[in-house]
């Protein structure tokens, strides 16, 4: 279940007819026609966690942004972890680099048969150049870019659905 089609910014606490009409615009919105493809209409799905779970899983990686320089031979390794004991074997993470022209993304630590679990959405402009990797350990290596590229990296927990977005900047190689 999801309510992606509802625009909650239409809730109007200043409606001249009072509190009974705050949600009038939302309540009169037409509902979308049912779609058999969940990847095209539900971005924010409900999640079912094991009985006894007392906290929402949160992915942590130890940094809040990544800055790389083209021409550098060093790769940027990272290993996500999830709070609440959700680092179960065999599940790992799916990582999406929105602009694959800026860096090379490699995931390791899971069998090659594991496929990315992140759907693409119709209309996503980032989908054309995105790169996806699955694993428990990841490496981001800058490509040779002519100008500074600003993009994002999103990490999804394959067991929990938790996610975190990290800004990525790739600078061109320094000129000598």
Secondary structure, DSSP 4 states (H G I P E B T S, - for coil): ---TT--GGG--TT-TT-GGGTTHHHHTSPPPPP-S-GGGT-SS------TT--S---EE-S-SEEEEETT----EEE--EETTT---TTT-EEEEES-TTSEEEEEESS-TT----PPP-TT-GGGGG-EEEEESEEEEEE---SS-EEEEEEEEETTT--EEEEEEEEEPPPP-
